[in-house]
Amino acid sequence: MSTPPPVLPGQILPVDVDTVPPVEIGPGIEARLLPGAEGLRVWVIDLAPGAEWPDVDVHETYGEGYFVVEGTLIEGEREHGPGTYVAFGPRTSHRPRTATGVRAFGFNFDV
């Protein structure tokens, strides 16, 4: 999955998320990388009902966060519905899944 170029200083860049070509992460899971800034990767993920992230997602050095827009994302035994923001610090890991299907916007810190 190639990272799009960053948004430049003074640039305003509206993006219709659904026109960004998706990349299949695993069965029933698609990701779209969106323009971000230096050191910040921005993305949207769509998981079909019953989908589970293919591997444990490990954040050794930097963190990650996501905002649930539609559906319910499950982390361990906790369910996160629309309007929930979930943040992960360095030295964390998780393996999200969904029973209902979900769309979430997120970002990774890479600096």
Disulfide bonds with the S-S distance in Angstrom:
none
